[in-house]
Amino acid sequence: MVPVKDKEVIPTEPGSINIQLFQSGILSHIREHGIAIPPMKKHLQHPVFKIIAEEASAMGIEAYVVGGYVRDMILKRQSKDIDIVVTGSGIDLARKVARRLGNHTHVNYFRNFGTAMIRMDDLEIEFVGARRESYRRESRKPIVESGTLEDDQKRRDFSINAMAIHLTDTNFGELIDPFDGIRDIQEKIIRTPLQPDITFSDDPLRMMRAIRFASQFHFTIDPVNLRSIQENAERIKIVSPERIADELNKIIASPKPSVGFEHLFKTGLLKIIFPQLYLLHGVAYVNGKGHKDNFTHTLQVLDNVSQESNNLWLRWAAILHDIAKPATKRFDPIQGWTFHGHEDKGARMVKQIFSQFKLPLNEKMKYVEKLVLLHLRPIVLAKEQVTDSAIRRLLFDAGNEIDDLMILCKADITTKNEYKIRKYKENFAVVQKKLLEVEEKDRIRNWQPPVTGEHIMKAFNLKPGREVGEIKNAIREAILEGEIRNDFDQAFEFMLRIGHDMGLKEGKRQ
């Protein structure tokens, strides 16, 4: 393995670094056929790197920055996670570095994994000894042994994550790139350092990581690697739902998530990890009438939402908004294909899917449920004459999520018909204007009727029960329909009339 100094050039043929060629001075041939290496020292200006180098030298060991931090500095991406690999004890080096940093710098030890972590400024620095790994067929948890830097680089998932930068004083800043990660970054390729069948079978989560990196960086997966993912797709079944969900969320959070989902579909992974979404694919025909491919439509909606918002859970709502269409699909000889009630059934499927991926079953899930349930409402309003009553009900039901709901609904328009697009945009503009006007006038968002159950019980000397609920509902409906204002006095007088009509006797006012 040969360190490559700043501003030198490596040949494009994998594994063909020739030190004699560098030493011979005939660099013109390499420059003509090779790839320029960006300077590395300029990325190591933080004082902690010099401290690590000095402490490693004092211990008589070598230390390297490896993996994602190196990749991200070449891609000019911000990275807060620094992985340090040492040819010795990572824990001992972390302890000495923390002592040098002072200010009671705390070290978190993970002795079962032989790692230690220091947090400083906005960085997380993890120290680990170089190691080699082997795997059992039934598990993705490796058997770990001490090893060399070369062993450590070989166990990495992709060439772009297998680069290292020397932190030893005499070689500080030298890049060690045995698998041509620089070339793959410049050519935007995701490729395993070793034979892909071994890499993906050993740790099947790497298949999803390959797709995630392709989606995040808009890279291409090497064709041999892509074929290997297809052939090893079944191995994903040994990976825990939590780890799958973590990679899936990173795909969803990428700039154009459809790239990742198309790879998941084509490799066969989607059918295994997310069968409900896979079922959206395809078009059925009866009497020459077909419906749109709801999988393709869903990916378009997801990309549309992603252009407007970084909200992960809004993007999940985009993924799930039509999830119940396969279950509600019916053919009517007159109407053609229908999906009646898919929004209601889809909302009820959200909890099952969140449970399946071990996603949080809290307010985040309820947020997605609400958006899936309501996603047709603004579209219906955009097709019809907009009444204040309909707007009030939408504001009341959507609450704080009304703005996100409107983003989802506009994203849901994926027609290629220019006339329809223009018409929808005009109608949506009307709906949004009415939303602002009605909210300004009636303050319905997150609204509760001004007359409470306690007011009703006190007014008619009632205990909690059916009558109280009926009166509350009547007040709410009257305000939503515009029969009375969202005002305590009007609501109280209306309550008295409803109570008298029900035969209730008014108690003494206090």
C-alpha positions, 0 to 999 in steps of 0.5 A, spaced: 500 500 500 503 506 497 501 513 501 499 518 495 502 525 497 498 532 496 497 534 489 500 527 486 496 523 481 493 516 481 492 512 475 485 510 473 486 503 473 484 500 480 490 497 484 495 499 479 499 505 483 506 504 481 511 508 486 517 507 481 513 511 476 512 516 481 519 516 483 522 516 476 519 523 474 515 521 468 509 524 471 506 527 464 503 520 462 500 519 469 497 526 468 494 525 462 491 518 464 490 519 471 486 523 476 488 529 480 488 528 488 485 534 492 490 537 497 488 534 504 492 538 509 488 544 508 482 540 511 486 538 517 486 545 520 482 543 526 487 543 532 485 536 534 488 533 528 495 535 530 494 533 537 492 526 535 498 526 530 503 528 536 500 523 541 500 517 536 507 518 535 509 519 542 505 512 543 509 509 537 503 507 533 500 510 527 493 514 526 489 515 520 482 519 519 478 514 515 471 513 511 466 518 511 469 524 513 475 523 508 469 522 503 465 528 505 471 533 505 473 531 498 465 532 496 466 539 500 460 536 504 460 538 512 461 532 516 461 532 524 463 525 525 470 523 525 473 516 525 480 515 527 483 508 526 489 506 529 494 501 529 494 499 536 489 501 542 484 506 540 481 507 547 488 509 550 489 514 544 482 517 546 484 517 553 491 521 551 488 526 546 482 528 552 488 529 557 491 534 552 484 537 550 483 539 557 477 542 560 475 536 563 474 533 556 470 527 557 471 520 554 465 515 552 468 508 552 465 502 548 469 497 551 465 491 548 466 494 541 473 497 543 472 504 541 472 510 545 468 517 543 470 524 544 465 530 543 468 537 542 465 543 539 460 540 534 465 534 532 464 527 534 471 523 534 471 516 535 477 512 536 478 504 534 483 500 533 485 497 526 481 490 525 479 485 520 472 482 520 469 475 518 462 473 518 457 467 519 452 466 514 446 467 519 448 474 522 451 481 520 454 481 526 462 480 524 467 476 528 472 482 529 480 481 530 486 486 530 488 488 524 492 492 519 490 499 516 489 495 510 485 490 513 481 495 516 480 498 509 478 492 506 472 491 510 469 498 508 463 498 504 465 502 498 471 505 495 469 512 497 468 510 504 475 506 504 480 512 503 484 514 509 489 520 511 495 519 515 495 523 521 502 521 523 507 527 524 512 525 518 506 523 513 501 528 516 496 529 510 498 523 505 492 520 502 491 512 502 487 510 497 488 503 495 481 502 491 481 508 487 475 512 491 478 518 488 476 516 481 469 513 483 468 520 487 470 524 480 466 519 476 460 518 481 460 511 482 458 507 488 463 500 488 465 495 493 472 495 495 472 487 494 468 482 490 460 485 491 457 478 493 462 477 499 461 485 501 453 484 500 452 477 503 456 479 509 453 485 511 446 485 507 445 492 510 450 495 505 445 494 499 441 499 502 447 503 504 449 503 496 442 505 494 442 511 499 449 513 497 446 513 490 440 517 492 444 522 497 450 524 492 446 522 485 451 517 484 451 511 479 451 504 482 456 500 478 453 495 474 456 489 477 454 491 484 447 493 482 446 485 479 449 483 486 444 487 490 439 483 486 442 476 487 443 477 494 436 481 496 433 476 500 439 476 505 436 483 507 431 479 511 436 478 517 437 485 518 433 488 523 427 493 522 430 499 525 437 499 521 432 498 515 428 504 517 434 508 518 437 507 511 430 508 508 429 515 512 436 517 509 433 515 502 427 519 504 431 525 506 435 525 500 434 531 495 431 526 490 428 520 494 425 517 487 432 515 485 433 511 491 426 508 491 427 506 484 433 502 485 429 499 491 424 497 486 428 494 481 433 490 485 427 487 489 429 490 495 422 494 496 418 487 495 421 484 501 422 490 506 416 495 504 411 490 500 405 495 501 409 500 497 411 495 492 403 493 490 402 500 488 406 498 482 403 496 475 396 498 471 390 494 470 386 494 464 378 492 463 375 494 457 381 498 454 380 502 461 387 503 465 388 507 471 395 510 472 401 507 475 400 509 482 407 507 484 410 512 479 405 517 481 407 516 488 414 517 487 413 524 483 409 526 489 414 525 494 419 528 489 415 534 489 414 535 496 421 534 497 422 540 493 418 544 498 420 541 504 425 538 508 420 535 513 421 527 514 414 526 516 411 530 510 415 526 506 412 520 509 405 522 508 407 523 501 409 516 500 403 513 504 398 518 501 395 513 496 398 506 500 391 503 500 389 504 493 390 497 491 386 495 497 380 499 494 381 499 487 374 497 483 372 497 476 365 501 475 363 500 467 361 507 467 366 511 472 372 506 470 377 505 476 375 507 482 379 508 489 373 510 494 375 511 501 383 510 500 384 516 504 380 513 510 383 506 509 390 509 508 390 513 514 388 506 518 394 503 515 399 508 517 400 505 524 401 498 521 407 500 517 410 505 522 410 499 527 413 494 521 419 499 521 419 500 528 418 508 527 415 512 533 408 511 534 407 518 537 405 525 534 409 524 528 405 518 526 399 521 528 401 527 523 402 522 518 395 519 519 392 526 519 395 528 512 393 521 509 386 522 511 385 529 509 389 529 503 383 529 498 380 535 501 383 541 498 383 538 492 376 537 492 375 544 494 379 546 488 374 543 483 368 546 487 365 552 489 369 554 495 364 556 501 366 559 508 363 553 511 368 548 507 374 552 509 372 552 516 371 545 517 378 544 513 381 549 518 378 545 524 380 538 522 387 540 519 389 545 525 397 546 525 398 542 519 394 546 514 400 549 511 403 542 510 397 539 507 396 544 502 404 542 500 402 535 499 395 536 495 399 541 490 404 535 490 399 530 488 397 534 482 402 530 477 398 530 470 401 532 464 395 536 461 397 543 461 390 545 461 389 541 468 395 544 471 393 551 470 386 550 472 388 546 478 393 552 480 388 557 479 383 554 483 388 552 489 390 560 489 382 561 490 382 556 496 389 559 499 386 566 499 379 563 502 384 560 508 387 566 509 381 570 509 377 565 514 382 564 518 383 571 519 376 572 521 374 566 525 380 564 528 378 556 527 385 553 526 386 549 533 380 552 535 375 549 541 368 552 541 368 558 546 363 554 550 366 548 554 362 542 557 363 545 564 359 551 562 354 547 559 353 543 566 353 549 570 348 552 566 343 546 566 345 543 573 348 537 569 353 531 570 357 529 564 353 525 559 350 525 553 346 531 553 353 535 554 356 532 548 350 533 544 350 541 546 357 541 544 357 538 538 351 543 536 355 549 538 361 547 534 357 545 528 353 552 528 360 556 528 363 551 522 356 553 518 357 560 520 350 560 523 353 564 529 360 567 530 366 564 534 364 568 540 362 566 547 356 571 548 353 568 541 355 561 543 352 561 550 345 564 548 345 558 542 347 553 548 341 556 552 336 555 546 339 548 544 338 546 551 331 549 552 329 545 545 332 539 549 327 540 555 333 542 559 331 547 565 336 552 566 339 553 573 341 559 577 347 563 573 353 565 578 
